[in-house]
Amino acid sequence: MNSQYEDVLRVLEDCVKACNQCFDACLKEEDVKMMANCIRLDRECADSCSYAIQAITRESPFTAQILKLCADICEKCAEECAKHDHDHCQKCAEACRKCAQACRSAA
């Protein structure tokens, strides 16, 4: 595996964890319907980060493109999570912003 991706792998893994925790916590909120877009984007973001991890570790020739797409999805998730005052959403927004930046730098 290309060593240039070592740092971004850690950030991607952290983002997957934050999105999964946010997803789970949002499902437990009193007004789940209000959290629907957040839940959806948590899933999209965690899935795209997981796919980016796979692309990196198998040395896909499409890694740069996948990282760019992942960054776009992370930014959308961060925007949505930032709208909510819940601690889990704020932590997720922070992880997503960091991941978007790392993905863009690595791409």
Buried (B, 14 or more C-beta within 10 A) or exposed (E): EEEEBEEBBEBBBBBBBBBBBBBEBBEEBEEEEEBEBBBBBBBBBBBBBBBBBEBBEEEBEEBEEBBBBBBBBBBBBBEBBBEBEBEBBBBBBBBBBBBBBBBBEBB
